[in-house]
Amino acid sequence: MQTVAVQIQDNFMQNFLSFVNNHQENIIITKDSNLELDPYFYERQKQLQQIRDNIKDGKSKLISFEDFEHNINQFEKELELKYAN
C-alpha cells in the first residue's frame, strides 16, 4: 500500500468521497492531525532536521541566546554610531 496526500477542490469533495466509497476495499482515508494544525508540517520538519544535521556536522554554528543578544546589541550600537552623524 502507498500513502499520498491529496488536495481536493471544495466543489469536487462529494464526488471524491463517492469515488472512495465505491472503492473502499482499496482505499483507506485517515486524517493527519499534523497537517490539520500546520499544512507545511512535514516541510518544516525536514528543514529543522537539516538545520540540526548542519549543526552536528559543523556546517552551522548554534549560539546561545545570550551571545545572540550581545551580538545584536553590538550591531545596534554600530548602527547608531554610523547614522548618528
NORWO-V582925 format. One record per helix or strand of 2 or more residues. SS is the DSSP state (alpha for helix, beta for strand). FROM is the first residue (numbers start at 0). TO is the last residue. If there is no record, write none. Layout:
BEGIN
SS/FROM/TO + SS/FROM/TO
END
This chain:
BEGIN
alpha/9/21 + alpha/32/36 + alpha/40/56 + alpha/64/83
END
